[in-house]
Each structure stands twice: as structure tokens, then as C-alpha cells.
Amino acid sequence: MPWELREHAGRHYAVLFHYALPDDAWAVELSEAVPAAAEGAEDPDAAASHLPGAAFLVTLVPDEDPDLQPTVRVWSPGERVVPYEVMRWYMEQVADQVERCRIAFERGET
């Protein structure tokens, strides 16, 4: 499952992409990233210093019917503040996924 990392004001955020089979849609998840395991920290070839944490925003992007609109689910037991720049970055990732799904549908790749 691929993901993107971003740092903002000393905090790390992750956007994770995976296929949600029960929903027949791509899931784009936003989480606060967590530090990677300590043993990877000494390895300069380690893939990442941070990994996706528990998602607090999940956007489902349907890929089999372009008439279905993406939906956003909020998963947060308590109050969470998401900086504007992080939210904008996340929504750009979602918009890119929507575009990829619609192009694939038009080409018959779904």
C-alpha cells in the first residue's frame, strides 16, 4: 500500500492509498504519521522515518461507476485539529485519485 508523507509545524502526516474491497472503492486515508521502528532509524537505506498511523479521515473513491461521488468519513474519538495546508494537501491527493479512477473507467481498465 503506497503512502505519501508530509511534515507540517513539527508534526508528520501520512496519506495512505488502498483498495477497500467491501466498498468497491479506493480509500485515501489521512493520519498522523508515527515514527518507524528504531532499528530502521540507523539504516540510511530505510524506506521512511515515519509510517502511517490510525486514519482519522477516509475518502472513498468509487472506481466502477463515475456517477458515484466520493465520500469522506471522519474517524476521531475526540477533537482533532487539522492544519489548513495539511487538509489542502490531502484533498489534492483525493482529487488526483478521483481523476485516476475516472480515466481508468473511461479506458475500460476497471
Disulfide bonds with the S-S distance in Angstrom:
none
